[in-house]
Amino acid sequence: MATALQLLVRSLSPVLDPLSYVFLTLPPSTKLPAALDPLMTFREAEGLTVIAERQAALDNGLTYTFPCRRITLDVHSSLEAVGFMAVVASRLKEFGIPVNPVSGYYHDHCFVPDGREDEALAALHELAHQAREGKLFA
């Protein structure tokens, strides 16, 4: 499990998920539809945030926002790694690509707007290439 920022960025291998996802919220007292099968949930005081497949949200008649694609940053980063997602988000910012990052136990994930995934992948591949060539963190 890597914590060193240079090693993390050098080892970065972004992988695009073929599915389209959306973000939605359900009121605190609402039961999550069993057929939704969310990718992620996060409970806040205002409600339950859900990331689910776009088609599942449509099939369940749910209102959603931010149709997006998931890019998994295929490097096993530590939950205590400092600055990794900041470097990734900063690179995407350079291209005007919004990102909603989510950290799982094993990997970090970037949710980018549907239609911008190819640009985001190219930017992240270039970031890793620059790190391997020693052109970052000089």
N, C-alpha and C positions, 0 to 999 in steps of 0.2 A: 504494500500500500504506500503510494508515494505522497510525500508532503512538500518536497522541494519544488518551488514554482517553476524553475527552469526545466527540471525533469518532467513535470506534469505537462507543460506546454510542448516540449519536444516529443513526448510520447502520445500526444493527442491524435486520435484517429476518429473523426466524426462519422457516424453511421446514420443514414436517413431511414426512418420508419416509413413504410409504404402507406400507412393509414393517415387519415385526416382526423384531427381532434378539435374539441371545443372546450371552452371554460363555461361553467354555469354555476348557479348558486341555488340552493334550496333553503327555505326558512328553517330555523332551528328545530321546529317540531315536526317537520315533514320527513316521512320515511323514504329512504332511497329506493327507487324502483329496482326490483331484483334483476330485471332483464337489462339494466343499464351497464352492469359490469364495469365500474369506473377504473381508470388507470391510476387515479390518485384522488384522495379526498383529504380535506383539511378543515377542521372545525374552527370557526371563529364565532365571536359573540353574535354577529349579525346573521350568521347562517353557515351552511355547509358548502364549501367550495368543492367543485367536482371537475376533474378533467376526464372526459369520456370521448369515445369515438363519435364523430359527427353523426354518422348514420344511426347509432344507438340513441342519441339525443333526439333526433328527428322521429325515430320509431316510437319513442316514449312521449312525444308531444311536448318536449321541454324547450323553453326559451334559452338560448345560449348566446355567447359572444366569442370573439376572437377565434375564428376558424384558423387552424394552424397545423403545422407539421412538427414532429418531434425529431430532433437530432440528438442522438446519444453520443456523448463524448467518451469514447471507448478507451478509457484509461482508468484504472482502479485508484481513484484519489481518496485520500483520507477525509473524513468529515471535519478534521481539524486543519486541513490545508488552507493556507492564507493567500488570498488574492487570485486564485485560479479563475473563478467565475468572473471576477472583475476584469481580468485580461481578456477573456472570451467576450464579455459584454462590450468592452471598449472597442474591440476589433469590429464587432457587428455594428456598433454605433458609427464607426468611420464610414460605413456603407449605408447608413440610415435605416438599418434593419432592427426593428423592435425585437426584444427577446424577453421571454418569461422563463427564467431558469428554475429548475427544480433539482434538488439533490436527493438521490436515493442512497441507500447504504453502500452500494457498489459503484455507482456511476452518477455523473451529473448529466442533466438533460436540458436542452434548449428548445423551447417552443417558439417557433418563428412563424410569421404570417404565411398562410397558404399562398403560394405563388412566389414567395421569396426564398424558398428552401434551397434552390440551386445556387443563388448568390451567397447565401449563408454558408453552404458547404464549401464553396470555392474560397471564401474568406477564411474559414477555419483551417482548410488544408494549407493555404498559404501561410497562415500564422504558425502552424506546426513546422512547415518547411523552413521558414525564417529562423525559428528557434533551433532547429537541427543544424542550420548553416552558421549559427552563432551571430545572427544579425539582430537578435533581441537581447535585452538585458546586458548590454555592453557597459 
